[in-house]
Amino acid sequence: MAKTRPGVISTPKPGKKDLDSYTIRGTNKVVKAGDCVLMRPSDTGKPPYVARIEGIEADRRNNVKVKVRWYYRPEEALGGRRQFHGAKELFLSDHYDVQSAHTIEGKCIVHSFKNYTKLENVGAEDYYCRFEYKAATGGFTPDRVAVYCKCEMPYNPDDLMVQCEGCKDWYHPACVGMTIEEAKKLDHFVCSECASEDDVKRSHNGFPSSPGADDKCLFRN
């Protein structure tokens, strides 16, 4: 079932005018079309909704509305949250809406997956998106992403992975019999398929701590 959110999609009416920007109430932050924002949910116990502004308009009484395209969190989508979904992961949906600009709580940044993995420090306003999501069908684009490790799971940027010096594949410490603490202390790692019994060494502080953009395996969502 497609989820619903507060607000009714409205049709343009005479007297409305398009605006270039809107200043978030109670702040000096200005938002424009293309910006990503946090929007107040009707249930105060839930985290704010995340949306991309597609347009801003005001009526004759200067009531400001924003046309938005919603981002969904994994738990809001069909199938729910899975092991490889990061805490800051969002899906760009095909769910459009019109909301009062007064429900905007603040600005945020939705990075590409590649750019997010390069951030040195992830702030509260930082999110990432690697899938588009069809709310009515539960379909994803792309329907394939790279997988890693013996478990053949896509990369979760919240999880530490270590790289084999031989095959260059990436592994979760737990999948190769290590704790995270052990993995952080080791200087080298060779997976069991690449190493002889007398030549097994483990990883890693001197290697990259996450998979790169060039992927060798595929996963079907």
ABEGO torsion letter per residue (X at the ends): XBBBBBEBBBBBBBGBBBBABBBBBGBABBBBBGBBBBBBBABAABBBBBBBBABBBBBAAGBBBBBBBBBBBAAABBGEBBAABBAABBBBBABBBBBBAAABAEBBBBBBAAAAAABABBBAABBBBABBBBAAAGBBOBABBBBBEAAGBBBBAABBBBBBAAAGBBBBAAAAGBBAAAAAABABBBBAAABBAAABBBOEAABBABBBABBABBBBX
